[in-house]
Amino acid sequence: MSEGERSPFRKWLRNALLDLDSRIDSGMFRLGAFTRRSAAGYSAFMDRFSLSGVPRFFVGMASEGFTLGAAGFVALLALALPAFQETSDDWLKRTELAVTFLDRYGNVLGERGVKQNDTVPLEEIPDTLIKATLATEDRRFYEHFGIDVGGTLRAVVTNARAGGVRQGGSSLSQQLAKNLFLSNERTIERKVKEAFLAMWLESRLTKSQILKLYLDRAYLGGGAYGVDAAARYYFGKSVREVNLAESAMLAGLFKAPTKFAPHINLPAARARASTVLDNLVDAGFMTEGQVFGARRSPATPIDRRDNAVPDYYLDYAFTEVRKFVDTLPKSVNERSFVVRTGLDPNIQLVAEAALDQSLREFGKDYKVNQGAIVIMEPNGTVRAMVGGRDYGESQFNRATDALRQPGSSFKPFVYTTALIGGMRPDSKVVDAPYCNGNWCPQNYGRSYMGTITLKTALQHSLNTVAVRLGDRYGRNKIIDLAHSMGITSELKTSPALPLGAAEVNLVDMATAYSVFANGGKSVYPHAMVEIRIGDGAVLWRFDRDAPKPKQLIPPDIIGMINPMLNNVIENGTGRRSRLENIKVAGKTGTTNAYRDAWFMAFTGNYVGGVWFGNDDYQSMNRMTGGTLPAMTWQKVMAYAHQGIELKTIPGLGNEPAPKLDPPPPPIEVPGLEANERPITLSPKAAADLSRLERLFKEAAPLPAQRPAGPTASVEPAGRAN
């Protein structure tokens, strides 16, 4: 194109762009003028409604309230949306998991889950039970829309006056929503979801259907779900046949089934039943004359005190089963299983009695009120588990769910890392003042031993040496080793990590120590040994389907660390755990301010862990891992090794263990002048003691020994920030 041809085109393009620019400017000007006129008109229009003085204040408050209310509604709806995802189209037909557990010998232990039992129509459930339930749980059930606003406000006022929870505010529909879709966690989020789901249930079911579901699905203690199962468990009869006194006792179980279960605490159950009878009269459902006979002749349940149920163990096993079922293909519709576990009922009984006895005799003096025990075989089979002193008082499993600092019981991971890195038990290390930045750990007693061997450092649980090793070989390597051995909780790379400042749970620690006990191979902790469905077909078996062990720690390293851990028992802080003619290897642990006391140890046959502490993290009275935890471990293991073929610990050879001469020293509890003193036993404790005595009479006698108290030679390991 020539220069003459391009000139007209350029002129046209320039003019077109100028025209577009002018149109845009003109349009923006007109838009601005229109906006100003509209704003002025709107302002003039709103001036007609202008308020001043008191009316303006109330209108403003109402506007703010509407705005905040709308925002709150949106927030509540957002919280409730996850709960609605649980309400699939088949939610009412879905069958819950139902599991029957057997012990290692094939005897029935107990059940978990919900076995559907809706065979008793609502019309055949006694009217006394229905009235007792409504009078106690939700008197306005047939009047509200899922949330009893008046009852909720009344509960708030009552609890505020009492300074604690004295009255529940949840309607029966809300309780059913929680049972069907939600967990028992006490959070605002759960309460919001519960309220929305209650209204959702009310919109889809009739009141009679909701009441029937509630009576069929509620947990009433003793492994019984629903009123018919509870009536058969507690009274040996169908719910159709229960009388008023029995109805009152059943109705009193809905809110606190373990606290008021008659087979655990009959006086409390009868007191609760009397309260239910009061509720019947107060609600106008019955007269005092009609309930008089039930007061005079309270219900008498079947005596099940000898039917000891290892509830903490079953909770752990049930969680394991649920995880397994979630991995099954969707084509497997089976929801009822029979699971053989690894539980040894005799070891379980001894473990429960040993923990209970230790806390009853010395808990007050040591200022400790909780503990936990895990006993497993070196292959990971859990033989016994005690998650607390009383399942009826607290179902929180401290063996699996409590994260606590392990103190010096964590140090074997540090020393194993050092051995893998090239050190040997006779390698020289320095115990002297040492600082990592501004943090300077100190040994117990604030004394130092100078140049010593690695074996001696572990024997005396020296903090400065552990921190030096952590700095030398790297905390990340220690963390990787601990995780590979079975610790599942997060371990942060803090300066105090080598002293056990991270938080772990007891079953993980037992799993990790099992790696030492089985020659350095990985361990798969498990309660399940075999899972069958209703027709007897085997779905899973540990020896066939469990992950195969892998060599995590070389055998030559195990041959060094295990003798070092045995030396801790023979000559160090764990002497009070020694067994007659049986070698033991392990480590004590005590955290800063005496908040936690651990003892982790193993033989060739069993691995065991014991923890003592307080749920509120209050300090104990100078309890260390080498005192009550070690002695409680010794009581359980002394029984567990009776009448079995003894195995050797890898790396220790066949040399016999030294005899207990002299025997371990007796307990020296702070503030006590003598160990002998009268003890008042509860009915449950007396029954447990009676069973334990019968059990011991059938076995060989245990070595005479009493637990030992804190001495200056035992470290409160882990003086960590």
Secondary structure by P-SEA (a helix, b strand, c coil): ccaaaaaaaaaaaaaaaaaaaaaaaaaaaaaaaaaaaaaaaaaaaacccccccaaaaaaaaaaaaaaaaaaaaaaaaaaaccccccccccccccccbbbbbbccccccccccccccccccccccccaaaaaaaaaccccccccccccaaaaaaaaaaaaaaacccccccccaaaaaaaaccccccccaaaaaaaaaaaaaaaacccaaaaaaaaaaccccccccccaaaaaaaccccccccccaaaaaaaaaaccccccccccccaaaaaaaaaaaaaaaaaacccccccaaaaaacccccccccccccaaaaaaaaaaaaaaaaaacccccccccccccccccaaaaaaaaaaaaaaaaacccccccccbbbbbbcccccccccccccccccccccccccbbbbbccccaaaaaaaaaaacccccbbbbbcccccccbbbbcccccccccccaaaaaaaccaaaaaaaaaaacaaaaaaaaaaaccccccccccccccccccccaaaaaaaaaaaaacccccccccccbbbccccccccccccccccccccccaaaaacaaaaaaaaaacccccccccccbbbbbbbbbcccccbbbbbcccccccbbbbbbbcccccccccccccaaaaaaaaaaaaaaccccccccccccccccccccccccccccccccccbbbbbbcaaaaaaaaaaaaaaaacccccbbbbbccccccccccccc
